[in-house]
Amino acid sequence: MLYTPIRGLNGILFFPSLVFYLIQNVFKRLVCCVILCSLTVSAEEVPRFKMHRIDMDRFEACGVADFNNDGKLDIVAGEYLYLAPDWKRIKIREIESDIDNEGK
């Protein structure tokens, strides 16, 4: 018999081969379904970007968040905050450095 029962701790019959078979096969099918569903969703939602140059200054990093609570993502970089959608430049702090724009 393929599924030989074993009596468990509480006297309940337990079928280890059946449980292993179910877990193995059901898990494989579930993973395949999740992957296929995620591929179909991601294929429909291809992000579209349009590049905008908002400033000529150079900064090592930037942050993106909705700083003025208008529902649009704004950018903070270096000394400036750039508000979407027109990318209005607002000076928010002063950065002092001995390095010029050429990195010297």
Secondary structure, DSSP 8 states (H G I E B T S, - for coil): --S--EE-TTS-EE-HHHHHHHHHHHHHHHHHHHHHHHHHHHHH-----------S---S--EEE-TTSSSS-EEEETTEEEETTTTEEEE------S--TT--
